[in-house]
């Protein structure tokens, strides 16, 4: 326990995070500033989710990064389209829960198939549910065009360093992967876990009656993609503590009721700061990610900031606890299966025939 506590207060070494931070800040900042000048706050959420394309391919060669960002871009556009249709249908909280559950399961398969990094479905569940909850919705054609332009801009920024010869890397596509039945079995297990986590957290959050039930679902799927039980639980704990600290930071930022242009500048700075720490200390990064998400929500659909922050904190706690509980149960099941196979093997039996 002492080692875990010491580990929590340890920040990993920097790995040229400022370069990624500048790319991501530019990807989200440029479209938001244009929309601010056009007074089109209703389109900002589509620009912001499209700009998340810049987060993918971190540290990869230009060719691999371009391919992975393009794959993410297509997937996030499909998710935004589904979210917009959900909002147009006014599906309500339970419709959001069902839709997010489907998105979590299906997109988990896609993320693993394309080997996208960062792993997991957190951006897809957030994108679908946040857009599906917006009322009133911007015109569908304008919304999707905004998302498409934002995705394209992020991809251009992602390869912009090729303008300097010394920074150019290979444009070769990713190496072809050979997926075995074991790979697909792992993909299906993770997809099922993401769907169950989203459904369970969304159901609890909706029954509790707090607003923004999708934050519980987003927090629930966050730990699923970890490589081990310890890493998954660590991510869930970081999610809770970092979000609570981030809510306090958001309260301080939103207390003066800043003008819209100030909020946009905050988003740019927070995006940069989040990328500076997301791989070095997840809880610390969430101190910036949380107000970033709240400000994006406030720009697209202004509400009472105090209620927004309370919902964010409580829903995140619900979702993270659901996610941590699920990964623990999955780990126990894996241990039982390994012990069963070891026992059968010791008796000279074939576990595959059992």
N, C-alpha and C positions, 0 to 999 in steps of 0.2 A: 504493500500500500504506500509506504514511504517513497518507493521508487516511482510509482505512478504519480504521486503528488509532485515530486521533483521534475518528472518528465513534463507535467502540465505547464510548469513555469519555464520550460526550456524552449527557446525559439531557434529553429533550424537556420543553417547558414544561407546567405543570399546566393542566388544563382542567376545573376543578371535579370532579376525580376523586374527591374525598372523598365527594361526594354519591352517586355510583355505588357507591363502596366501602361506604358505610353501607347502601345498599339490598341489596347482595349479601350482606354480613355478616349482616344481619337475616334474609334469605331462607334462608340455610343454618343460622344459629344457632338460630332459634326451633324448627324441627322437631327438630334434634339434641338440644336441651335437653329437649324433651318426651319423646323416646325415651330419653334418659338417665334421666329420672325414672321411666320405665316399665321400665327395665332391659332394653330391647329393642335391643341392639347389632346384632343380625342384620338389622334394618331400616334402619340408619343409611345404608348405601350407597345405598339407593333414595331416601331423603330428600335426600341430598347431590346426586345426579344430577338429581333433580327441581328442586332449588334453583338449578341452573345456568341455569334459565329466566331468572333475574334478570339474567344477564350480557347477554342479548340486548336490542336496542332502545336501546342506550346513546346518550343524547343525542337521541333521536328524540321527536317530538311524541307525546302520550299515545295518540292513536288508532292511529298507526302502530306504536308500541311494543307496545300491547296485541295487535294483530294478529300481529306477528312473534313475540312471546312465546308466544301461543297456538299458532302453527304449530310453533315449536320444542317446546313442551310435548307436543303430539300425537306428534311424531316421536320425542322422547326416551322417551316412554311405550312406543311400539312397540318401540324398541330395547331398553329394559329388559325388556319381555315376552319378546322373542326371546332375550336373554341368560339370563333365568330358565329358559326351556325348554332352552337349551343346557346349563345347569348341571344341570338335572334329568335330562337324558339322559347326563350324565357323558361329554361328547364328547371330553375329553382335549385335550392341546396342539394336535394337528393339527386337531381339530374347531374349536378357537378360531381357528386361522389361516384356515381356509376360511370360517367364519362372518364373521370380521372383514373379510375380503376382499370378501365380498358386501355387507356393511354399508357399507364405504368407498365402493364404486362406486355403489350405489343411493342412499345418503343424499347423496352429492355432487350428484347430479342434483336431488334435492329442495331442498337448500340453495340452489343457484343458481336454481332455478325460483321459490322464494319470496323470493329476494334477502335471505337472512338475514345479519346481521352480528353477531358476527364471522364471516367466511367460513371455509370449510373444514369438515372432518368430524372434527376432533380429539376433540370431546366425545362424538360418537356412537361412534367406534371405542373410545374409552376406556370408555364406559358399557357397551357390549355385551360387550367382552372381560373387563372387570373382574368384572361380574356373572356372566358365563358361567363364570368360573374359581372361583367361590365354592363351597366344600363344607364343611358341608352348607348347602343353600339354605333360606331362610325360606319359610313357607307362601305359595304364589303369590298368593292373594287378598289377604292382609295386605300383601305386598310391593308389589303394584300399587296398592292403596289408599293406602299411604304415599307412593308416588311421585306419585299424582294430587293428594293434599292438598298436597304440597310444591310442585308446579307451580302449583296454584291460589293458594297463599299468595304465591309469588313474583310472580305476575301482579297480585295485590291490592297488594302493596308497590310494584310498578312504577307504579301509578297513584295511590298514596296521596297524592302531593303535590297532587292536585286538591282536597284538603281545605282548602288555602290558596289563595284566589282569585288572588293575585298570581303563583302558580306554575302556574296552569292553562294548558295548551296545547290545540291543536285535537284534537278527537276524530274527525276525518275519517280514513277508512281510507287506506291507501297508494294512490297513483295507479295506475291500471291499466297494466300493462306490455304492450308489443307485442313479442313474441319472434319474431325472424326466423330463417331457416334457419342463418344465421351464428352466432346465439346458441346454437342447439341443437348446432351442430358444436363450438363451444367447450365447452359443457357436457359433451358426450360425451368429448372429449379429456381434460378434467380428471377426469371420473369414471373413465376408463380408467387415468389416471396414479395416482389414489388407490388403485385396486384393485391395480395392479401394485406400487406401493410397499408396501402392506400385505402382499401375498403374498410379495414378495421378502424383506422384513425379517423377517416371521414365520417364513419357512422357514429363514433363516440362524440366527435366534435359537433356534429349536427344535432345529436340528441341533447347535448349539453345546452345548445341554444345560442352559443356565441357566434358572432359574425365571422366572415372570412374563413370558412371551414377548410379551405384548401391549404392553409398554412400548416395545419395538422398533417395533411397528407404529404406535403412536401417534406416536412421534418421526418415523417415515418420512413420514407424511401431513402433518405440521406445515408443511413448506416449500412444499407443492404449491399452496396458495391465494395465494401472493404475486403481486403485480401485474407483477413483472419478474424477470429472472434474478438481478440484484444483490440485490433484496429477498428472493428465495427463499433464495439462498445465505447471506445475512446472517442470516435467520431460523434456518437450520439450524445455523450456527456459534453463534449465541446459545443455541440449544437445548442444544448440547453443553456449552458453558462454564457456562451458567446452571444446568444440572442438576447438574454436578459440584460447583459451589459450594453448591447447594441440598442435596445429599447430606451435605455437611459440616455444614450448618446443622441438618439433620434428626438427624444423629448427636449433636449437642450437645443438642438438645431431647429426644431419646428416651433418652439415656444414664442419666438419673436414674430411668428407669422410672416416669413420672408416672401418677397415678391417672386413670381414665377421664374424670372431670369436668374434669380439667386438660387432657386431650387435646382435649375438645370446645371448651374456651375457646381453645386454641391454633388450632383450625380456624377459629373466628370471626375471630380477630385476623389470621391468615394470609390469609384470604379478603379481608379489608379491604385489607391491604397489597398483595396481588397486583393488585387493581383499581386501586390508586393508581399503579402503575407499568407495567401491561401495555401501554399505548399509548405510554408515554414511553421505556421501555427494556426490551426483551423478556427479555434475560438477567438483569437485575436483578429483574424480576417472577418469573422462574423460581426465584430463591433462596427465594421464599415459596411458589410453586406446588408445587415438589418436596416439601418437607416436608408441605405440605397433602395432597398425594396419598398420601404414605407413611402419614401419620397416619390418613387415611380407610381405607386398606387395613388398617392395624393395628387399628382399632376394629371393623371388620367381620369380619376373620379374623386373629386374632393369630398372629404368626410370630416367627422370630428376627430382630430389627431389623437386625443386622449383615448377614445374608444378603439381607435386603430392600433395603438400601442398595447393596450390591455389585451386585445384579441390576439395580436401577434405573440405576445409572451405566453399566454395560457395555451393557445393552440399549438405552439411549438413544443411546449412541455408535454402535452398530450401525445403529439405525434412522435417525438423522440423516444418517449417511454414505450410506446407501441413498437417502434422499430427496434429498440434495444431488446425488448422481450422476445420479439420474433427471431432475431439473430441468435439469441441464447437458446431458444427451443430448437432452431435448426442445427446448432452446434451439438446439442445433446442427442438429437436424432442421428447425426453423422457419427458420433462416438458409439452409439448403440449398434449401428450398422457395421462399423469397423470391428467391434468386439464380436458380433455375430459371425462375420466372415472369418475372423481369426479362430474362433471356436470350431467352426465347421472344417476349416483347413487343418486344424490340429487333429481332427478325427478322420482326416483323409477324405472328406466329402467335398464336392464341388459346389461352392456357394452359388454359382450361376444357375445350377439346376434346382435350387431350392425355391 
